[in-house]
């Protein structure tokens, strides 16, 4: 087998580790010294090791025909450069993989199946790996969550995998192996170990939180991994997106009409329909409110609302497709609350301005149900593996929501702060999957 002189990979058929995420994706490969190298992507005048999992569809001059598509950082640039937001930004596609209700969508007169939409994100990622390696890349170890969002049973899980595999093939991958994302993170963590450990990997994505118990270390690398070294895994279909939704529900939605009232044609006072704000809470659903039927409903509600200015503000967000900008403010507030006890939620676009105080105490009360679900899942995993917290040597936390203090507290209370480790929150899975891919040679 010929090896690439710079990477040590199979020169003709290099395999890469691919982490396709709800919000961000990353890709990596093993280098000649045994470490993992992350691909870098252009983001304006900078370089980034993460690829935003979004696609932007740009309209032609007539406002109807599709002009072009772009993905990742390029999609964000095109979206931000469009003053009228006349195009369509599609995001969080991973959240729909297990949903039988989402087969396809129509964008500027063209029907796009889910698998093709996902492929629009995966193809430029593969092409960037090819450019860096100087070789065709068709083999990948791709991460998958322990539980897909919206999966109710094993048949839904199988559907999500079939769709993801079809998307990978559409993007040019011909040889694909799937691995649990927390297992990929375990490979990343294991690199610096001098002794064997029993570890709990907690991987928090945009749509899922996954937990795995594994034995890792030098002896397993030397003697080969055995099935008994993998002690169990579990997960819950919620994570960062659910936290974001709670900030929208409690801080933003009331200013846009949630809980407001309107007068019906029979002079009855009724609440503005709550389903509108369930779409608002999930940024990948916000564009669903742009349908002509829904926009007409919002116009009618504004006309009859007791507080029309709130419905006007909602129309402003919907008609200008401000979901990405709104949730960028959510991310900023969530980051600030991870660093301090108080923050301000700030959003401004033309005449619409939101500047509201938020406390960590309030935020943690809003996400209490999600935190309890995570804690219950971890406790159940330990029980099924017949382990007590003191049996676990280390807990490795990865993924964006691992930075939320209340999430970290779940593990500190059970295992002790001294056992917690973190790092590579957005790229550890891709790095570990790359090492896993190279090990398959």
N, C-alpha and C positions, 0 to 999 in steps of 0.2 A: 504494500500500500504506500503510495506517495503521500508525503506530508507537506503542507504549505510551510515554507521556511520561517515565516513570521509567527504563525499561529500553532503549528504542530497538528493542525487538523488534516483530515483526509483531503488532499488537494483537489480531487475530482468530485467528491461528494461530501462537503462539510455539513455537519449538523449543528443547528443553533438552538438555543433556548428561547422560547417566545412566551411572554406573559401578556396576553390580551386582556386588558382590564376594562372595567365599566367606565372609568374616567381617564386613566392613563395606561399606556402600553409601553413595553420595553423589550429589547432583544439583545442577546449576548452570545458569545462563543468562547471556548476555552483557548487560552494562549499557550505558547510553548513552555512557559514556566509553571503551567498547571492552574493559573488563576483565570478568572473570567473577565472578558473585555466587553464593555457595553457599547453598542452602536450609539453614535451621536447624530442628532438631527438639527438642521438649521431652524432657528427661531428668530427671525429678524436678523439683527447683527450679532446674535449670540448663538451658542450651541447648547443643546440639552440632551440628556440621556433618556428622557421620557417623551413619548409620542402621544399627544392628546387624542383620545379615541372618539373623534368627531369627523363628520363629513359636511362640507358646505357645497350646496348646489346653487350656482349663480344663474340668473335669468339673462335671456337675450334682450336686445333693445326693445323688442315688442312687449316685454314684460311677461310673456307666457312661455316661449320656447326655452329649453335648457341650453345654456351656453357652455358651462364647464363645471367640473367637480374638482375639489381639492380636499385633502385630508390632513389631520394632525395640526402642527403649528401653522402650516399654510392656510388651512381652513379658517383658523382663528383670525389670521391676518386679513383674509378676504372679508370675513364677517365684520370685523371692526372697521374696515375701510369703506364698507357699504353704508352710506349715510341714511338711506331709506330702509335698510335691512330688507331689501326686496328679494334676496335669495332665501334659502332655507338651510338652517344649521340643524343637522341630525346628530344626536348624541345618545350615550348610554344604551347603545344597541345590545350589549351583552345582557341587559336586563330582560330582553324579550326572547332570548333563545329558547326558553322552556315554555313560552306562552303559545298556546294553540290559537289564541284570538288574534295574534299578529302574524299574518302570512306575508303581506306585502303592503306597500303604500304607493300612492300616486303623487309624483313630484313633477310639476310643470307638464302635465299631460302624459308622462311616462310612468309605467308600472315597474316598481323595483321590489323584488323579493328580498326578504331579510338577509338571506345568504349572500346576495350580491352587494347589499349595503355594507355588510361586515367585510367583504372582500376588498371594498374600496379603501378600508383602513389598513388591512393586512398587506395588501400588495406593495405600497410604498415602503413599509417596514422591511419586507423581504428584499426589495430592491436596494435599500440602504445597506443591508447586510452584505449583499452581493458586491456593492461598490467598495465597501471597506475590505472585503476579503479578496476581491479580484477574481472570484469564482462564482459559477451558478450555485444558488442555494435552493434546494428543493426538499431537504430533510429538516424536520424540526421536532423537538420535544415541546409540546404546547401545554401550558398550565390550564387546569380546570378547577373550579371551586368544588368543595366537598358537597355542597348543596347549591344548585342553581336557583336564582331568584325566580319565583313563580312556579317552581316545580312542586307539584302536589304528591307525586308518587314516582316510582322507578321508570314508568313509561315516559313521564315528562323529562326525567333526567336523560333518558336515552334519546329523546327527541332533540334536546339541547345539544348533546354530543354530535348527533348526525348533522345538525345544522352547522355547528362550528366546524366539523370536518369538511363539509361541503364548501363552506366559505374559504377554508384554507386551501382546498383544491382549486377553487376559483381564483385564488390569489397566486397560484403557481407552485404550491407545495404538493409534492406527490407522495412523500413518505412521512407520515405523521404519527407520533406516539403521544398519548395524553398522560399527564402526571398531575396529581393533586398539587395545588399551589402551595399549601403549607409544607409539603414534602420538598418542593423546590427551595423554599426558604430554609429548610433544614440542611440541605446540601451547602447553601451559602454560609450558614452559621458554622458548620462543621470544619471549615477550612483551617481555622486557627487552633483547633483543639489538640492538646498533647495527651489527654486521657479520655477514655470513653465516658459518655454521659447519657443519662436518661433525660430527655428534654420534652417540654411541651412547646410546640410552635403555635403561636396565635397570629393569624394572618387576617388583617382587616382591610377589605377592599371597599369599593364604592357601594356594591350591592350585597356582598356576602361577608360573613365572619366565619373563618374556618380554624379548626383546632385539631392538632395531631400529636400523638404521643409516640416517640421514636427513641431507639438506642442509636447513638451516633458516636463516631470517634475513630482513632487510628486503626484499631483492630478490625473494625468492619471494613474500612477502606482496604486494609491489607488482605484479609481473609475472605472478603466477599460478603455482600449483604444477604441476610437470610430473612425469610418471611417472618420469623418470630421477633425480629428487631423492630417491626412495625406493630405497635401495640393497640392502635385504634385511632379513629378519627371521627369527627362530627362537625356540624356547622349550623348556622342559622342564616336565613336569607335576608339579612339586614346588616347595615353598617353605616358608612359615611353618608349615603344618600338619605337614609332615614333620619339621621341627626340634622342634616340640612333642612329636611322637610319640617322638622319641629321648629326651627328658627323662623322659617317662612310662616308657619301657622300662627305663631304667637307674637311675632314682631311685625311682619309685613302684611299678612292677609287682612288683619283688622283695619288697616289703613286703605285697603283696596276693596272693602265692602263685605268681608266675612262678618256675619252677625248683623249686617244692616238689614233694613226692611224696605219694602216697596208697596204701593197701593195697586191692587188688582182692578180689573175692569168693573168688579162689583163693589169697589170701595173697601174691600177687606185688606187689612195690613198683613203681609206675608213676609217671611224671611227670604233673603236672596238664596237661591239654591246652593246647598253645601258642596255638591259635586264639582262645581266650578273651581273651588279652592283645593280640592283634592288633586286636580290637574296642576294647579299652581305650585303645590308642594313638591312635585316631582318635575325637575327641570326638563327631563326628556319627554314629558307629557304636555308641557306648556304650549308647544306648537299645535297640539290638537285643538286648542281653543281658537285657532285662526280660521277655522272653517266658516264659510259664509253663514250657515245656519246659526252657529254659536255667536258669531259677531253680531248678527241681527238681534239675537236674544239679549246680548249685553247692551246694545243700543236701546232696546225697549225697556230694560231694567233701569238704565240711566235716566230715561225720560220719566219713569214713575217712582224713582227711588226717593226716600225721605232725605237721604244724604247723597245727592247726585255726584258731588265732587269725588266721592270714593269710587264710584263706578267709572267715572271719567278717568281716574288714575289707573284702574284696572284695564280699561280699553287702551290706554297709552302703552302699557306693558305688552298686551296681547298683540295689538296691531303692528307694533314695531319689533315684535319677536325679541324681547329683551331678556329672555331666559338666561342666556349665558352671562350677561352683564350682572343680572340680579344675583345669580348664584356665585359669581366672583366676589360680590360683597358678602355673601354668606360665608364663603371660605375665609375671607379676611377676618370677619367677626369671630369665627370658630377658632382660628389661629390665635387671635388676641386673647380669647378666653382660656386657651391652653397655657398661655404665658402669664395671665393675671386674673384677678378676681372680678374685674369689670372691663367692659368694652363698649364701643358704640357701633351700632349697625348703621352704616352710611351708604347711601345710594343716591345718585343724581343723574338724571337724563332729561335735558331740555327743562321743561317747567316742573317735572316731577322730582321732588326731593324727599328723602327719608333720612332722618338722623335721630335714632332712638337708642337709649341706654339699655344694656343687657348685662346681667350679672351671671357669674358662673353658677351661683346657687340656683337661680331660676332655670338656666340651661340644663343643669343636671336633673332638676325636677321634671322638666319636659321630656327628657330622654330616659326617665327611670324605667319605663316598660321595656325598652330595648336593652338597657343595661342588665335588667333582671333576666331577660331571655338569654343573653350571653353567659351570665354567671351560671344559670341553670344548665346550659349546654355543657360548660366546662365541668361542673360537678357530676353530671351524668356520664360524661366520658371517663372521668376518673373511677367512678363506681363500676362501670362495665369492664374496665381494665383491671379492676380489683387492686387499685393503687390508692394510697393516701398522699396528700400533698408533700409530706416529708420524703417520700420515695423519689420525687422529681428533683433532679440536680439543678436544672436551669430552665427558665422560661424565656423564649425568644419572641419578642413582640415586633411585628413588622406591619406595614401598611399605614396609610395616613391617619386613620382613627386611633392607632396605637398611641398617638401623641395627646389624645384627650385624657386629662387627669383622671376622670371618673372611670374610664376604661382601664387605665393602668392600675387603679386602686383595686379592681376586681382581683387581679393577680397578686398584688402586694399583700392584700389581706389573707389570701389563701396560702401563698408560698413564701412570703417574706420579700421585702424590697431588695435584699442582697442577692436574691436569685434571678432577678430580672435583668435581661439584656435586650438591647435594641440596636437598630442600625439599618441603613439602606431601605428606608421605609417604602420607597417607590420602585426600587430596582432589585431588591434581594431575591425575589422570586425568579426573575429573568436570569440573574447570575447563577443561581443554584440549578436552574433547568439547563443552563449551558454546560455545567459540569456533569450533570446527569446525562446529557446528550453525548458528550465526549466519552463517557464511561461505557456507552453502548457499543462503541466501535468493535 
